[in-house]
Amino acid sequence: MKTKPILIAAVVFVVLASAVLFILYGKNTNKSADEERVKQFLAIFTQYAANGQTDSLINCFEDKNQKNEGVLRLVKLLAGKNGINDEEEPLATVSFNVDNATIETLSDGVVKATIPVLLNRDALEERGSVLILKIAPSENGRLNIIQADARQLFTDFVAYVNFVRSKTLKDEDIYNPKTLAAFAKANQLKTRFDTVIWFAHTQGKTYFYVVNGKWEEYALLQDAPKTYKMGLIGPDLNVIIPVEFDLVGQLGASFQEMIEVQKNNKKGLFDLNGKEVLPVIYDQIFPLDGEGDNIAALRIGDDFFWLKNDFTVTEKSDIRLADILPKLKKTGSFSINSGGYESIIEFNSGEQPGSIYLPPSYMVDLNLLPAYKKFKNPLRKNVVYEDVSDNYVVNRDNIQSDQERNEGDNWLQTLYYSVRDYYLGGREEFYDTRNLVVLDKKRNRVYAVDLSISHEDELTYGVVDGPCNISSIRALNDSLLEVKVGSTFYLTMYDSTKTLTQAPYYHYLTIRNNKLIASTTHRKFSFTKFVKIDDTYFDGCYMVESFNYTNKKTTSKRVYNVTDDMLHYMKNEIYADYGYQFKDKRWIDVFTDANLYKYREGDLVFNKTALDSLTAIDKYNINFIDQKLKTKKTTTLAAK
């Protein structure tokens, strides 16, 4: 296989993960690393770390990876030369417990070692973490580290450094005076409530978010079970909002001196005096930008109402989302950065130095922001940040659907957004995502969905720039949408020197039960599963890498039609999706690498009746691809 470049990667999930993953892949030698040899290798590796021998640690990695920035950073951390952000004096020591390491031999002969780690500093309490290494022999038999997963280690190291600083620095060296005052008041509230989770500063006053019940941060996610109730306490420590809601929002996020609350997916408003301005009965609150009598549109089921500027609600009104969507607050291009909002919400914790932003519910509904977002806290000093943002930029792209362009007023209206998130801490770089907002004029509903732009099998993010950064949308019928997005890949072809790294990816979205639901497939050429293809699916922008084993150099070439290599892959991917066992082992290797085959107890599982599983669309598309390849030799293709 062709060598894959080193990548500093970040994992995502509804929200982005909080660490660094160094993925270092070398040429697969298909040799097994003896577990006893691996234990000896680990003992030497950890001894190098204990002795601060950075050069020796670096030599434990594959030769071509030894100058990689990520490797050097990890090595300095393990050797105690630098901290997470290259501090001159590291504030914590990393030590290993190799005797309790878990050694696992994987199906390809690579050994995975999960090593317990201890973080310590002088007489302070120790804390545990973990480092995961993948080890394999090189062609000369020497053991090398081919992958180092330091995500959990970096996350725990950052938390421990902040813990150390909180114990060794003076309070005034870390906290703003109003933060210290808030800590003291929050401490008074502990006897009245189970947890004081945050406090918010606005207009020279501080308010406290309190919880009764079991509090877990992930419960803020929309579909997570709620095992708590939340409320808000005022500067005088009196209750402003009763402790009975799933979420008390950001102060002034939608309307000045107003707070949105949520309970059982219903929304309402309170003011800062504790008055319920809007009962918690509405499915959506759409605040409007600009001045006028109507300041928001409210939805209950299929019924709409106007919220007037005196915060009274009209009778049911004929409100069309197509008319109000362009008038919503922050539905064009905008950015949010550290401290760039009306109130600053701090964690009631010395070990969580970031601030938290709670966007209005309509922005979450439109996927413009997650349910909560962590930013750098402008009120804290001398802290290390991990998994927080410095700037969050949303750009609205001027892309219309085919129907909008060709037919004018139609049932479908689309808004397309590019989101770029600039992270601090363990992953100081940016990450791109795409968001599609669909207005269904027939049903008078609006839907939103995230579109992945990275379809690599390893946990990485790529950025597509230039001609390959394309997007288009079309409706296949009144409930099925096809969205084409320029994306990153890492697909190794049958010819192992050829790799597809950029290509359009087709998303298929269905409107069902008032939601926009993405159809899923393991195929990278996803259109072969959902539609009968034509020549238009072969046009696009593709980036192909070629690796020269003689001079060890990689070259890239951009093409605008699928190549024969891609057509072969596209056809056989259909068979592989059903677990077909190819006669040519190279195809088995290709689709094993692409995770189209499943494993059971280390063995490949093939579907003996795979050919009987083909759908009418599959058969049509296989024949269509064959017609394109009819003048080519196809001995490497799947055959019945």
Stockholm file with secondary structure:
# STOCKHOLM 1.0

chainA/1-640         MKTKPILIAAVVFVVLASAVLFILYGKNTNKSADEERVKQFLAIFTQYAANGQTDSLINCFEDKNQKNEGVLRLVKLLAGKNGINDEEEPLATVSFNVDNATIETLSDGVVKATIPVLLNRDALEERGSVLILKIAPSENGRLNIIQADARQLFTDFVAYVNFVRSKTLKDEDIYNPKTLAAFAKANQLKTRFDTVIWFAHTQGKTYFYVVNGKWEEYALLQDAPKTYKMGLIGPDLNVIIPVEFDLVGQLGASFQEMIEVQKNNKKGLFDLNGKEVLPVIYDQIFPLDGEGDNIAALRIGDDFFWLKNDFTVTEKSDIRLADILPKLKKTGSFSINSGGYESIIEFNSGEQPGSIYLPPSYMVDLNLLPAYKKFKNPLRKNVVYEDVSDNYVVNRDNIQSDQERNEGDNWLQTLYYSVRDYYLGGREEFYDTRNLVVLDKKRNRVYAVDLSISHEDELTYGVVDGPCNISSIRALNDSLLEVKVGSTFYLTMYDSTKTLTQAPYYHYLTIRNNKLIASTTHRKFSFTKFVKIDDTYFDGCYMVESFNYTNKKTTSKRVYNVTDDMLHYMKNEIYADYGYQFKDKRWIDVFTDANLYKYREGDLVFNKTALDSLTAIDKYNINFIDQKLKTKKTTTLAAK
#=GR chainA/1-640 SS CCCCCCEEECCBSSSBCCSCEEECCCCCCCCCCCHHHHHHHHHHHHHHHHHTCHHHHHTTBCGGGTTCHHHHHHHHHHTTSCCTTCCSSCSSEEEECGGGCEEEECTTSCEEEEEEEEEECTTSCCEEEEEEEEEEECTTSCEEEEEEECHHHHHHHHHHHHHHHHHHSCGGGTBCHHHHHHHHHHHHHTTTSSEEEEEEEETTEEEEEEEEECCCGGGGSTTSCCCEEEEEECTTSCEEEEEEESEECCTTSSSTTEEEEEETTEEEEEETTSCEEEEEEESEEEEBSSCSSEEEEEEETTEEEEEETTSCBCSCBCCCHHHHGGGBTTCSSEEEETTCSSSEEEESCSSCCSEEECCCHHHHHTTSSCSCEEECCTTBCSCCCCSEEEEEEEEEECCCBHHHHHHSSCSEEEEEEEEEEEEEGGGCSEEEEEEEEEEETTTTEEEEEEECCBCCSSSCCCCCCGGGCCEEEEESSSSEEEEEEEEEEEEECSSTTEEEEEEEEEEEEEEETTEEEECCCSCSSTHHHHSCCCGGGGEEEEEEEEEETTTTEEEEEEEEECCHHHHHHHHHHHHHHTTCCCSSHHHHHHHHHTTCSEEETTEEECCTTGGGGCCHHHHHHHHHHHHHTTTSCCTTSCCC
#=GC SS_cons         CCCCCCEEECCBSSSBCCSCEEECCCCCCCCCCCHHHHHHHHHHHHHHHHHTCHHHHHTTBCGGGTTCHHHHHHHHHHTTSCCTTCCSSCSSEEEECGGGCEEEECTTSCEEEEEEEEEECTTSCCEEEEEEEEEEECTTSCEEEEEEECHHHHHHHHHHHHHHHHHHSCGGGTBCHHHHHHHHHHHHHTTTSSEEEEEEEETTEEEEEEEEECCCGGGGSTTSCCCEEEEEECTTSCEEEEEEESEECCTTSSSTTEEEEEETTEEEEEETTSCEEEEEEESEEEEBSSCSSEEEEEEETTEEEEEETTSCBCSCBCCCHHHHGGGBTTCSSEEEETTCSSSEEEESCSSCCSEEECCCHHHHHTTSSCSCEEECCTTBCSCCCCSEEEEEEEEEECCCBHHHHHHSSCSEEEEEEEEEEEEEGGGCSEEEEEEEEEEETTTTEEEEEEECCBCCSSSCCCCCCGGGCCEEEEESSSSEEEEEEEEEEEEECSSTTEEEEEEEEEEEEEEETTEEEECCCSCSSTHHHHSCCCGGGGEEEEEEEEEETTTTEEEEEEEEECCHHHHHHHHHHHHHHTTCCCSSHHHHHHHHHTTCSEEETTEEECCTTGGGGCCHHHHHHHHHHHHHTTTSCCTTSCCC
//
